[in-house]
Amino acid sequence: MNEKIALAVIGGSGLYDFPGLQDKWTIEVNTPFGKPSSQILIGSLGQRRIAFLARHGIGHQISPTEVNYRSNIYALKLLGVQNIISVSACGSLQEEFAPGDIVVPDQLFDNTNNRVRSFFENGIVAHVGVGDPFCHRLNLDIFQALADSGAKKVHQGGKLLTIEGPRFSTKAESNIYRSWGMSLIGMTASPEAFLAREAEMCYSIMAHVTDYDVWHSIESPVSVDMVLQVLKNNTKVASEAIIRLIPKLNDEPDCSCASALESAIITKKEFISEESIMNLDAIIGKYIH
């Protein structure tokens, strides 16, 4: 493929395709970490190429814990993607984030307990900075694109908590998360955001608030139907925002995401095994050769 892919969209619950793409085809990508969740759909929006990956597989066959996050991010890296937008369903932990709102979070709390969180293993140690886990430049562009697209209400910033899932929270858990100051709750941002940073890619989330989490006294129990209905209603806005975002994207972004590994790899070159080089060459090869 000669044309550079300007953007990859990772679709969460209820989003298994990206409407509006023209000249579409799918591609199978194999990685050292296994196959991605689905074939990658590639198409055009205007003059730019877009990639789409269904995080849970086509038809939602993969639970949040079972998603092969490393393979998904690695596959997009192999295709030359620099910018990733995750379109995700989230519950609200604060009154001001109402169902139907869209949030572009700026902070992330990883409360998962059963996931592989790094590409680096088998003889390579890297400590990547994620004080600000989402790309600030991409966050600003997404927020503006959403604001220009007629979204009901868009919030700039918020603290997103990732739980293991696939079950929803108990009331005790939900209230604890609220007391921590968390804004939103979801099941897939971690480790996806951290792996994107290790892969030196720009990553942001378009979080669709599908419900108040179970803490809310007047809210009916969270259901899959509630989640899917909100996402269905917001799909048009999300698509319009991404169409508006595309012309703003630079092939060479002016942010620090693309150089995240420059001072992160601690293992000396002479101690890196051949197996490690084979497994991670596509991501960190320029630093170990």
N, C-alpha and C positions, 0 to 999 in steps of 0.2 A: 504494500500500500504506500503510494508516494505522497499523498496529501496528509498533512499533519492533522491530528484530531485535536480540535480546540478545547473540547470539554467532554468529560464522562459524567453521566448521571447514574447513580446507583439508586434503584427503586426499592422501596420497602414494602410493607404490607399493603396489598391492594393495587400496587403499581407494577405491572409486569410487562409493560410496553410503554413507548413514549410517542404520544400522538403528534402528528405534524411532520415527522421525518419523511424525507423524500429519498428516492434512489437508495433503497435499503437492501442490506444483505447481512447475514450472520456469519460469525467466524468462531471456530473452536480454538481455544488457546490452552496449551498444556504448560504447566509450571513445575518446578521442583517440589512444590507443596501440594500437588494434585490438581484436579480440574476446578475451575471457578464454579460458582453456583449455577450458572446457566451459560449458554452460548452468548456471545457479545454481539448485540445488534449495532450496526453502524449505518448511518445515513447522513443526510444533509439538511441543514437549516440555513436557508439562504445560500451563502457562498462558503459556509464552514462545515467541517465534518464533526459529527457528534457520535459518541459511543454510549450505549445503554446496557446496564447489567442488572438483572433481577436478583437481588440479594438472597431471597428465599427460594429461588428457582421459579420456573414458570408454573403457575398453579399453586404456589406457596407450599412446597414440600419439605423445606428445611427450617428447623426451629432456630431461634437466635443462638443457642449454644452450639448447634451443629454447623453453623455457617463457617465455611473455610475462608476466614477473613484474609489470611496471608495469600492464598491463591488468588482471591478476587483483586486485591491491590496489586500483586505482582503481575497479573495478566494485563491490567490497565497500564502498568509501567512499561511492559514489553511492547505495547502498542504505541508508546510515545506520548501518552496522555500526561499533561501537566496539571490541569485543573479538574477537580472532582466536586460535584454537588451531590450530597445525599438527600433524597427526599424521604423523610421519615415521619411515622406516626408517633405522637407523644401524648402522655397524659399531663394534666396541669396540677401543680402542687401549690399554686398561689391563685387567689381570687382574680387578680387582674389579667391572667392568661386564660381567656375564655374559650370554650369549644368553638371551633371555626377560625380562630386566630392563627396566624402564621408567625413563627419566631425564628430569628437568626441568632442562635445562642453564641456566646463568646467564651463560655467556660464549661468544663467537663469534669465530672466526678465519676471515677470508675469503681463501682461497687459489685463487679462481677467476681466470680471465684473459680471458674472452670474453663478458662480460655488461654490460648497461646497468645502472648502480647507482643512478641518481637520476632523479627526475621533473624536476629543475631543469636547464633548458637553454634555448637560443634567447633569451638576454638576461636570465635570472634566475639569480643566484648565491646559494646557501644552504649554510651549513655547520651541519648538524644534529648535535647531540651524541648519541653512541651509546656512551659509556663503559660503560654497562650496557645492552646491546642488547635485552634482554628485559624485559617489564614485571614489576617485582618483586612488585607486588600480585597480578597474575594468576598468576605462578609459584607463589606461596604457596598460592593457592586451588586450583590444579591439583594440587599435591603432596598437599594434605590430602584432596582428593576421590579421588585415586588410592589413598592409604593406606586410606581408608574403603571402598574398592570391592573389596578382596580381591586386589589385585595381588600377584604372586609376590614381587617385590622392587622397591621404588621408591627412586631416588636423588634427593636434593635438591641440585642444583648439578652442574656439570661443564662442561668446555670443549669445545665442538663446532667441529670444523674442516670447512669446506666446500671440496671439490675440484670441479674443472670437470666431470669425468665425460665421457661416460657409462661409460668403462672403469673397472674397479677399479684399485687402486694396485699398484705393484710392491712387492716386499719392501723394497727400499732406501728407497722413499718412505715406506712404512708405519713403518719404524724411525726415520726422521728425524722424522716427526710425533710419535712416542712420545717422542723425546728432547726435543721442544719442550714436553712436558707436556700435550699434548692428550689428552682423554678419549674422544672419539667422532669418527667421521668420517661425513660425509654429502655430498649433492650439491645440496641445494636451499635451505638456510637463508639463504644469501647469493645475491642481494641482498634476498630477501623480507622479512627482519627490518628491514633498513635502510629499505626503501620504506614499510613500515608505520609506522615512526617518523616519516618525512617526512610521511606522511598523518595524523599525530597519532592513531594507533590503538594500542591495547594489544595486544601480540603475544607469545605464548609458544609453546614447542614441547613436545609430548609425544613424546619420542624412544624408539622401540622398538628395543632392541638385538637385531638379527637374527643376529649372528655375531661372532666375533673376526676382526678384519681379518687380512690375510695374514701379518703379523708373527708370529702365534701358531704355534709349532712343531708343536703337535699338532692344529691345526685343518685340516680338509679345505678345499680351495679354495672361496672364496665363490661361491655360485650363486644364481640367481634363485629356485629352488625353496625354498632355505633362507629367503630373505627373506619370501616369500609365506606360508610355513608359520607363521613366528613371528607375522606380522601377523594371520593368520587366528585363531591361538590367543589373541591379545591384544585382538581386536576387541570382545569382550563386556566386558572390563574397561574399555577405553577408553570405550565407550558408557555404561557404568554411572557412570564418573567424571564424564563430561560431564553426565549427568542430575543427579548430586549437586551439580555446580558451578553449574548454572543459577540456583537460588534465591539464590546469593550475589552474583550479578552486579548491579552498580548501573548504571543508565542514565547517571549522571554519576559516573564513577570518581574516587576521591580519590588520583590519582597525577599525575605530571607529563607523561605521554604526550600528553595532549590539548592541551598547550600547548608542544609541542616546537619550533614554528616562531616563537615570540614574539621570540626574539633571534637567529634563525638567518639570516634573509634580509638579505643585505648590499647588494643592488642598490637604489639609490634609486628611489622610485616614478616619478619623471619620466622615468627611462630604461627602464622596462619596456615592451616592445612590445605592440601589440594582439594579435599572434599568441600571445605568451606568456600573456596574460591569458585568451584563449579556451581554451588548452590546459590551464591549471592552475587555472581559477577554482573548480572544485568543491573543491579542496584548500586553496588559499591565498587565495581571494578576500577573506576578511575582513581580510587583512593588506595588500592592495594597492588597496582601494577607499577 
